[in-house]
Amino acid sequence: MANDKKWVITLSNQRPISDVSKDLTKVGLTVDQVLAEIGCVTGTASDDVAKKLRSVPGVADVSPEHNIDIGPPDAEITW
């Protein structure tokens, strides 16, 4: 959808990440990555779906993903 954004979902580690990921998909998140080592899931959804993601058991936080550009090597300004 045109209004979809990328989100980073931080998990509370109270449930298996595979179970939480399945529940996030059921609520409407299009999962991009499951990062088990750091307890995060990334994906795409609308703002309305993001509000619903916060109520999924095992979710600690839902935040918009931000692009980071450190610039080319030897650049004076990196942000």
C-alpha positions in Angstrom: 0.0 0.0 0.0 1.1 3.6 -0.6 0.8 4.5 3.1 2.9 1.7 4.4 6.0 2.4 6.4 8.9 0.2 7.5 8.8 -0.7 11.2 11.2 -2.3 13.7 9.5 -4.4 16.3 11.5 -5.2 19.5 10.4 -8.3 21.3 10.2 -8.8 25.1 11.7 -12.3 24.9 8.6 -13.7 26.7 7.6 -15.9 23.8 9.4 -17.6 21.0 10.2 -15.2 18.2 8.7 -17.5 15.6 5.3 -17.4 17.4 5.4 -13.6 17.8 6.4 -13.3 14.1 3.4 -15.4 13.1 1.1 -13.2 15.2 2.5 -10.0 13.7 1.7 -11.4 10.3 -1.8 -12.2 11.3 -2.3 -8.6 12.5 -1.1 -7.3 9.1 2.6 -6.8 9.2 4.5 -7.9 6.0 7.6 -9.4 7.7 10.9 -8.5 6.0 13.4 -10.0 8.5 13.3 -12.0 11.7 16.5 -11.1 13.7 16.4 -13.8 16.4 19.9 -12.9 17.6 18.8 -9.4 18.7 15.1 -10.1 19.4 13.7 -7.9 16.6 11.4 -8.3 13.6 11.3 -5.8 10.7 8.5 -5.3 8.3 6.1 -3.1 6.5 2.6 -1.9 7.6 0.4 1.1 7.8 0.2 3.3 10.9 -3.1 1.7 11.8 -1.6 -1.8 11.7 1.4 -0.6 13.7 -0.9 0.4 16.6 -2.3 -3.1 16.6 1.2 -4.6 16.6 1.8 -3.1 20.0 -0.9 -5.3 21.5 0.6 -8.6 20.3 1.9 -10.6 23.3 5.7 -10.6 23.3 6.1 -7.1 21.7 8.0 -4.6 23.7 8.2 -1.7 21.2 7.2 -0.8 17.7 9.2 2.0 16.1 9.5 3.4 12.6 12.6 2.4 10.8 15.1 5.3 10.0 17.6 5.3 7.2 21.2 5.9 8.3 23.8 7.2 5.9 27.4 7.4 7.2 28.7 8.9 4.0 31.7 8.0 1.9 35.0 7.1 3.4 37.1 10.1 4.6 34.1 12.4 4.6 34.3 15.2 7.1 30.6 15.0 8.0 29.2 11.5 8.5 25.6 12.3 9.5 
